[in-house]
């Protein structure tokens, strides 16, 4: 019974994902949806601003928790509907909540057994998990700043490595801010693009003027984390 309870959160997320996919809701995650319903959505927001923000944050959190594709479109929608700054803040909150949900679900179901197996073996797996625990904030922040690893993969990997919840949450919150506001900024001006039946340039985040500063910041964070771990180990050895 206790084993079922530990897997229950993950089973719930899997069931919700299956329901969303079976219902065909993912077909609405497209620019055509914004183009066709933009006027109605803006009218609703004008009369129900707070409710609209709560709904958006909830949808984004759920989409992140069940790891469905379309995060870029949702982020663009946040900028399009609420503007760069309000949409960016709402997106960061929703993404962080969703990331924490999937992190908790995976850690409670698989993380404990993986950790126990690692402790029993005392091998490389334990060393990797211990390393992430010691420098979780820096590692996760680096992976959030440099948008090379899929968002969902970082969520799952951090949970399996048993990263501390506080460090994981704060690193996620801080690390996704640059990319989120870049896409929300694109979304804020997407109305004219949609009117011309064009597609926004989602690859802008990989252009040198954007990607190089993110890469440098991520590597700086990683370097600082590695140095702190080295100094800590050296101090224990002495």
Wavefront OBJ file of the C-alpha trace (Angstrom):
o trace
v 0.000 0.000 0.000
v 2.814 2.403 0.898
v 4.497 1.589 -2.417
v 1.306 2.525 -4.290
v 1.074 5.784 -2.339
v 4.596 6.714 -3.357
v 3.764 6.165 -7.029
v 0.356 7.871 -6.823
v 1.502 11.429 -7.792
v 3.335 10.117 -10.854
v 0.371 7.946 -11.841
v -1.945 10.955 -11.576
v 0.292 13.018 -13.884
v 0.512 10.113 -16.338
v -3.286 9.797 -16.325
v -3.733 13.539 -16.921
v -1.211 13.413 -19.788
v -3.052 10.480 -21.363
v -6.368 12.322 -20.997
v -5.001 15.511 -22.586
v -3.498 13.604 -25.512
v -6.644 11.523 -26.036
v -8.893 14.594 -25.957
v -6.910 16.305 -28.700
v -6.395 19.480 -26.672
v -2.820 19.723 -27.900
v -4.104 20.717 -31.349
v -4.918 24.111 -29.881
v -1.258 24.709 -29.032
v -0.535 26.610 -32.198
v -0.229 30.130 -33.522
v -3.474 29.664 -35.456
v -5.340 29.475 -32.148
v -3.977 32.858 -31.100
v -4.797 34.359 -34.482
v -8.377 33.037 -34.551
v -9.223 33.794 -30.915
v -6.991 36.765 -30.142
v -9.772 39.358 -30.065
v -11.991 37.240 -27.797
v -9.106 36.437 -25.457
v -8.106 40.078 -25.126
v -11.743 41.036 -24.480
v -11.979 38.440 -21.708
v -8.723 39.655 -20.140
v -9.907 43.257 -20.242
v -12.845 42.363 -18.006
v -11.245 39.601 -15.946
v -7.552 40.408 -15.662
v -6.808 38.601 -12.391
v -8.862 35.529 -13.285
v -7.218 35.368 -16.694
v -3.754 35.453 -15.113
v -4.680 32.700 -12.659
v -6.012 30.545 -15.500
v -2.888 31.143 -17.580
v -0.553 30.283 -14.696
v -2.602 27.144 -13.987
v -2.518 26.008 -17.610
v 1.217 26.642 -17.848
v 1.883 24.789 -14.583
v -0.178 21.798 -15.732
v 1.472 21.726 -19.165
v 4.900 21.788 -17.517
v 3.989 19.135 -14.938
v 2.783 16.641 -17.552
v 5.576 17.646 -19.957
v 3.468 18.170 -23.062
v 5.139 19.866 -26.041
v 4.217 23.449 -26.806
v 5.902 25.419 -24.024
v 7.263 27.926 -26.552
v 3.760 28.595 -27.903
v 2.370 29.033 -24.386
v 5.168 31.464 -23.566
v 4.475 33.440 -26.727
v 0.804 33.462 -25.745
v 1.722 34.913 -22.348
v 3.493 37.833 -24.003
v 0.767 38.252 -26.601
v -2.060 38.305 -24.061
v -0.483 40.078 -21.083
v 2.558 41.896 -22.415
v 6.246 41.206 -21.941
v 6.553 41.936 -18.223
v 3.265 40.663 -16.794
v 3.269 37.704 -19.174
v 6.895 36.948 -18.325
v 6.293 36.955 -14.576
v 3.173 34.778 -14.955
v 5.077 32.340 -17.165
v 8.000 32.058 -14.750
v 5.597 31.354 -11.886
v 3.622 28.767 -13.853
v 6.718 27.009 -15.171
v 8.305 26.880 -11.728
v 5.152 25.463 -10.127
v 4.872 22.821 -12.833
v 8.553 21.942 -12.543
v 8.205 21.470 -8.787
v 5.143 19.233 -9.263
v 6.885 16.849 -11.673
v 10.059 16.955 -9.558
v 8.086 15.939 -6.467
v 6.164 13.217 -8.325
v 9.308 11.624 -9.755
v 11.329 11.944 -6.553
v 8.664 10.388 -4.322
v 8.061 7.496 -6.716
v 11.483 6.734 -8.177
v 13.951 8.921 -6.332
v 13.776 7.105 -2.991
v 14.370 3.665 -4.502
v 17.186 4.995 -6.680
v 18.804 6.669 -3.695
v 18.521 3.489 -1.615
v 20.050 1.433 -4.410
v 22.897 3.916 -4.741
v 23.574 3.926 -1.005
v 23.664 0.126 -1.003
v 26.002 -0.136 -3.971
v 28.333 2.687 -2.942
v 29.442 2.983 -6.555
v 29.437 5.613 -9.278
v 25.700 6.236 -9.050
v 26.066 7.277 -5.426
v 28.942 9.585 -6.347
v 26.843 11.270 -9.058
v 23.850 11.715 -6.762
v 26.034 13.077 -3.969
v 27.655 15.468 -6.420
v 24.328 16.862 -7.524
v 23.221 17.210 -3.926
v 26.372 19.147 -3.055
v 26.214 21.497 -6.019
v 22.556 21.222 -7.045
v 21.876 24.936 -7.327
v 24.795 25.660 -9.646
v 24.251 22.627 -11.865
v 20.523 23.183 -12.279
v 20.939 26.932 -12.784
v 23.458 26.249 -15.553
v 21.090 23.840 -17.301
v 18.249 26.362 -17.057
v 20.337 29.260 -18.360
v 21.756 27.331 -21.318
v 18.693 26.065 -23.242
v 20.284 22.918 -24.653
v 18.765 20.213 -22.453
v 14.962 19.782 -22.673
v 13.150 21.386 -19.744
v 11.411 18.146 -18.763
v 14.674 16.211 -18.812
v 16.254 18.554 -16.272
v 13.175 18.166 -14.059
v 13.377 14.382 -14.094
v 17.162 14.185 -13.790
v 17.196 16.504 -10.778
v 14.494 14.423 -9.102
v 16.300 11.144 -9.746
v 19.507 12.659 -8.404
v 17.582 13.637 -5.267
v 18.485 17.329 -5.515
v 17.304 19.426 -2.555
v 13.878 20.904 -3.270
v 14.843 24.437 -2.229
v 17.929 24.592 -4.427
v 16.043 23.039 -7.357
v 13.131 25.469 -7.062
v 15.244 28.596 -6.709
v 17.629 27.600 -9.521
v 14.660 26.913 -11.795
v 12.988 30.208 -10.914
v 16.118 32.256 -11.574
v 17.433 30.259 -14.506
v 14.351 30.409 -16.708
v 13.914 34.183 -16.435
v 16.154 35.227 -19.396
v 14.687 32.801 -21.934
v 11.139 33.384 -20.735
v 11.296 37.147 -21.144
v 12.929 36.809 -24.553
v 10.029 34.697 -25.824
v 7.411 36.825 -24.062
v 8.941 39.867 -25.740
v 8.494 38.148 -29.098
v 4.942 37.246 -28.128
v 4.114 40.826 -27.186
v 4.701 41.899 -30.773
v 3.307 38.820 -32.446
v -0.007 40.413 -33.417
v 1.420 42.102 -36.507
v 3.282 38.931 -37.457
v 0.106 36.841 -37.295
v -1.797 39.465 -39.266
v 0.708 38.995 -42.094
v 0.363 35.171 -41.850
v 4.012 34.891 -40.918
v 5.718 32.831 -38.231
v 7.804 34.409 -35.447
v 11.523 33.677 -35.280
v 11.708 31.237 -32.368
v 15.349 30.533 -33.106
v 16.356 33.980 -31.893
v 17.486 32.546 -28.558
v 20.244 30.653 -30.394
v 21.534 33.713 -32.214
v 25.043 34.681 -31.016
v 23.960 38.012 -29.528
v 21.497 36.178 -27.261
v 22.988 32.729 -26.817
v 26.607 33.719 -26.128
v 25.773 35.824 -23.030
v 23.521 33.020 -21.721
v 26.270 30.487 -22.388
v 28.877 32.643 -20.649
v 26.638 33.144 -17.626
v 25.866 29.437 -17.456
v 29.530 28.449 -17.688
v 30.444 31.031 -15.047
v 27.840 29.542 -12.722
v 29.076 26.025 -13.435
v 32.696 27.034 -12.889
v 31.855 28.631 -9.561
v 29.978 25.503 -8.473
v 32.853 23.196 -9.442
v 35.345 25.403 -7.609
v 33.208 25.412 -4.469
v 32.955 21.625 -4.559
v 36.726 21.291 -5.078
v 37.472 23.664 -2.199
v 35.026 21.849 0.075
v 36.564 18.452 -0.713
v 40.074 19.818 -0.231
v 39.064 21.256 3.134
v 37.601 17.921 4.272
v 40.699 16.086 3.126
v 42.911 18.365 5.218
l 1 2 3 4 5 6 7 8 9 10 11 12 13 14 15 16 17 18 19 20 21 22 23 24 25 26 27 28 29 30 31 32 33 34 35 36 37 38 39 40 41 42 43 44 45 46 47 48 49 50 51 52 53 54 55 56 57 58 59 60 61 62 63 64 65 66 67 68 69 70 71 72 73 74 75 76 77 78 79 80 81 82 83 84 85 86 87 88 89 90 91 92 93 94 95 96 97 98 99 100 101 102 103 104 105 106 107 108 109 110 111 112 113 114 115 116 117 118 119 120 121 122 123 124 125 126 127 128 129 130 131 132 133 134 135 136 137 138 139 140 141 142 143 144 145 146 147 148 149 150 151 152 153 154 155 156 157 158 159 160 161 162 163 164 165 166 167 168 169 170 171 172 173 174 175 176 177 178 179 180 181 182 183 184 185 186 187 188 189 190 191 192 193 194 195 196 197 198 199 200 201 202 203 204 205 206 207 208 209 210 211 212 213 214 215 216 217 218 219 220 221 222 223 224 225 226 227 228 229 230 231 232 233 234 235 236 237 238
